């Protein structure tokens, strides 16, 4: 068991080193290739930070992808709402509150689903790890030539 864990950690470390050696130019662009690189880096970052076992990672990533997709859709609706001049300010505020409640509902729903595949202590760290990953990506983009 320890040997397997050691091999997994070595594989993750090598993968991280390989990803870090990739040029970061163009991360700000919307290319699918760059998005895939970021997703790969995110998988490594989360796996390391949350100390996911292979089984946990296998069960977690499909759920997390669905969660992020739902949150992304709500965020897009919120951005669209900000520029929607067909609504009165009161209607915009009301719709914004509905979307915020919807986002909270999605978060609660996925917390429960995450708890089915991860220990609660790991689920409690997901938001922190997301923030840390975003900050890490931003620092990488700022450092590029």
ChimeraX attribute file (.defattr): number of C-alpha atoms within 10 A of each C-alpha:
attribute: neighborCount
match mode: 1-to-1
recipient: residues
	/A:1	6
	/A:2	7
	/A:3	8
	/A:4	9
	/A:5	12
	/A:6	11
	/A:7	12
	/A:8	14
	/A:9	14
	/A:10	12
	/A:11	12
	/A:12	16
	/A:13	14
	/A:14	12
	/A:15	15
	/A:16	17
	/A:17	11
	/A:18	10
	/A:19	16
	/A:20	12
	/A:21	9
	/A:22	9
	/A:23	10
	/A:24	19
	/A:25	13
	/A:26	12
	/A:27	18
	/A:28	11
	/A:29	10
	/A:30	9
	/A:31	10
	/A:32	9
	/A:33	12
	/A:34	16
	/A:35	14
	/A:36	11
	/A:37	15
	/A:38	17
	/A:39	13
	/A:40	15
	/A:41	18
	/A:42	17
	/A:43	15
	/A:44	19
	/A:45	19
	/A:46	20
	/A:47	19
	/A:48	16
	/A:49	16
	/A:50	19
	/A:51	14
	/A:52	17
	/A:53	14
	/A:54	12
	/A:55	10
	/A:56	16
	/A:57	18
	/A:58	12
	/A:59	15
	/A:60	19
	/A:61	15
	/A:62	10
	/A:63	16
	/A:64	17
	/A:65	12
	/A:66	12
	/A:67	18
	/A:68	14
	/A:69	12
	/A:70	16
	/A:71	17
	/A:72	13
	/A:73	12
	/A:74	17
	/A:75	15
	/A:76	11
	/A:77	14
	/A:78	19
	/A:79	12
	/A:80	10
	/A:81	18
	/A:82	13
	/A:83	10
	/A:84	12
	/A:85	9
	/A:86	9
	/A:87	13
	/A:88	10
	/A:89	12
	/A:90	9
	/A:91	12
	/A:92	18
	/A:93	14
	/A:94	12
	/A:95	16
	/A:96	17
	/A:97	13
	/A:98	13
	/A:99	17
	/A:100	15
	/A:101	12
	/A:102	15
	/A:103	18
	/A:104	13
	/A:105	12
	/A:106	16
	/A:107	16
	/A:108	12
	/A:109	12
	/A:110	18
	/A:111	19
	/A:112	13
	/A:113	16
	/A:114	23
	/A:115	15
	/A:116	13
	/A:117	17
	/A:118	21
	/A:119	12
	/A:120	13
	/A:121	10
	/A:122	16
	/A:123	18
	/A:124	15
	/A:125	13
	/A:126	17
	/A:127	10
	/A:128	10
	/A:129	19
	/A:130	14
	/A:131	11
	/A:132	15
	/A:133	18
	/A:134	12
	/A:135	12
	/A:136	13
	/A:137	17
	/A:138	13
	/A:139	11
	/A:140	14
	/A:141	15
	/A:142	10
	/A:143	10
	/A:144	11
	/A:145	7
